[in-house]
């Protein structure tokens, strides 16, 4: 082989080696960039999820408070109704007792 052919082969091998190193560096940078983007996407998704959880928790707490107030109001109304009915029955019973006592003495 001639010196020029050997020199051309050596230059081609050096260029191939340089291209391989460049490709490895580019691949490494692409992997790092993708990992960074993935971590950022996970962090953003986690942040949005935490915000949504906080919002839903607040909404659920508000709804539970409203339902508890409604239940307390309903219970108070039932209690007042039962108390009024008991009072009427007590009055009716007292009237009946008084009438029997009065009628028994006559």
C-alpha positions in Angstrom: 0.0 0.0 0.0 1.1 3.4 -0.7 1.8 6.0 1.9 -1.2 8.1 0.6 -3.6 5.2 1.0 -2.4 4.5 4.5 -2.7 8.2 5.4 -6.2 8.3 3.9 -7.2 5.2 5.9 -5.7 6.7 9.1 -7.6 9.9 8.6 -10.8 8.0 7.9 -10.3 6.0 11.1 -9.6 9.2 13.1 -12.7 10.8 11.6 -14.8 7.7 12.4 -13.5 7.7 16.0 -14.3 11.4 16.3 -17.8 10.9 14.9 -18.3 8.0 17.3 -17.2 10.2 20.3 -19.5 13.0 19.0 -22.4 10.6 18.7 -21.8 9.2 22.2 -21.6 12.8 23.6 -24.8 13.8 21.8 -26.5 10.6 23.0 -25.4 11.3 26.6 -26.7 14.9 26.3 -30.0 13.7 24.9 -30.4 11.2 27.7 -29.6 13.9 30.3 -32.0 16.4 28.6 -34.7 13.8 28.5 -34.2 12.8 32.1 -34.3 16.4 33.2 -37.5 17.0 31.1 -39.1 13.9 32.6 -38.2 15.0 36.2 -39.7 18.4 35.5 -42.8 16.9 34.1 -43.2 14.6 37.1 -42.6 17.6 39.4 -45.2 19.7 37.6 -47.7 16.9 37.6 -47.1 16.3 41.3 -47.6 20.0 42.0 -50.9 20.1 40.0 -52.1 16.9 41.8 -51.3 18.4 45.2 -53.2 21.6 44.2 -56.1 19.6 43.0 -56.1 17.5 46.2 -56.1 20.7 48.3 -59.0 22.1 46.3 -61.0 18.9 46.5 -60.3 18.6 50.2 -61.5 22.1 50.8 -64.7 21.4 48.7 -65.4 18.2 50.6 -64.9 19.9 54.0 -67.2 22.7 52.9 -69.9 20.2 51.7 -69.5 18.2 54.9 -70.0 21.3 57.0 -73.1 22.3 55.1 -74.5 18.8 55.4 -73.8 18.8 59.2 -75.6 22.2 59.5 -78.6 20.9 57.6 -78.7 17.7 59.7 -78.5 19.8 62.9 -81.3 22.0 61.7 -83.4 19.0 60.7 -82.8 17.4 64.1 -83.6 20.7 65.9 -86.9 20.9 63.9 -87.8 17.3 64.8 -87.0 17.9 68.4 -89.2 21.0 68.5 -92.0 19.1 66.8 -91.8 16.2 69.2 -91.6 18.6 72.2 -94.7 20.5 71.0 -96.6 17.2 70.5 -95.5 15.9 73.9 -96.6 19.2 75.5 -100.0 19.0 73.8 -100.4 15.4 75.0 -99.3 16.4 78.5 -101.9 19.2 78.5 -104.6 16.8 77.2 -103.7 14.2 79.8 -103.8 16.9 82.6 -107.2 18.1 81.3 -108.5 14.5 81.3 -107.2 13.8 84.8 -108.8 17.0 86.1 -112.1 16.2 84.4 -112.1 12.7 85.9 -111.3 14.1 89.4 -114.0 16.7 89.1 -116.6 14.3 87.7 -115.8 11.7 90.3 -116.4 14.2 93.1 -119.8 15.3 91.8 
